[in-house]
């Protein structure tokens, strides 16, 4: 995998349990992107793989903010199709 920037690095993330974090790693592979999420305050990491062909995988219950910080209203979306309730 290469360490290219596809625009994910630096995005804010929010877990269903209230944890906040940032996407700190982005790795491009063949037909997928691997993301490393770092939890604010603890430094714990989780991983998600976004697949171009097939279901995404990895940590669940994460949202990503696709509006800039300070923009109201904040807009959050599921991070990976494996987080959709109908996909579980």
C-alpha positions in Angstrom: 0.0 0.0 0.0 1.2 3.5 -0.7 0.8 6.5 1.7 -1.0 8.7 -0.8 -3.3 11.5 0.3 -6.9 10.9 -1.0 -8.3 13.6 1.3 -9.2 11.5 4.4 -6.3 12.5 6.6 -7.2 15.1 9.2 -11.0 14.5 9.0 -12.8 14.5 12.3 -14.5 11.3 13.4 -17.1 10.6 16.1 -18.0 7.2 17.6 -21.5 6.2 18.7 -20.3 6.0 22.3 -19.2 9.6 22.2 -15.4 9.2 21.6 -14.0 11.8 19.2 -10.9 11.5 17.0 -9.2 12.2 13.8 -8.2 10.1 10.7 -4.4 10.1 11.1 -3.4 7.5 8.5 -4.5 6.9 4.9 -3.1 4.0 2.9 -4.1 3.4 -0.7 -4.0 -0.2 -1.9 -5.4 -2.1 -4.9 -9.1 -1.3 -4.9 -9.2 -0.1 -1.3 -8.1 2.6 1.1 -7.1 1.8 4.7 -7.8 4.4 7.3 -6.3 4.7 10.8 -8.4 6.6 13.3 -6.8 8.0 16.4 -9.0 8.7 19.5 -8.5 12.1 21.1 -7.2 11.9 24.6 -6.2 8.3 24.7 -4.2 7.9 21.5 -5.9 4.5 20.9 -6.2 3.6 17.2 -8.8 1.7 15.2 -8.8 0.8 11.5 -11.3 0.9 8.7 -10.9 -0.4 5.2 -13.0 1.2 2.4 -13.3 -1.2 -0.5 -14.2 -0.1 -4.0 -15.5 -3.6 -4.8 -17.4 -5.2 -2.0 -18.3 -4.4 1.6 -16.1 -2.2 3.7 -14.6 -3.6 6.9 -13.0 -2.9 10.2 -14.1 -0.8 13.2 -17.8 0.0 13.4 -20.0 2.8 14.7 -17.8 5.6 13.4 -19.0 8.8 11.7 -16.9 11.3 9.8 -17.6 15.0 9.6 -17.6 16.2 6.0 -18.1 19.9 6.9 -15.3 22.1 8.0 -14.9 22.8 11.7 -17.1 25.6 12.9 -19.6 25.2 10.0 -23.2 25.0 11.3 -24.9 22.7 11.0 -22.2 20.0 11.3 -22.8 17.2 8.8 -21.8 13.7 9.8 -22.0 10.5 7.7 -21.4 6.8 8.4 -17.7 5.8 7.8 -18.0 2.7 5.7 -21.0 0.9 4.3 -20.5 -1.9 6.9 -21.8 0.7 9.5 -25.2 0.9 7.9 -27.8 -0.9 10.1 -29.1 -2.8 7.1 -25.6 -4.2 6.5 -25.1 -5.8 9.9 
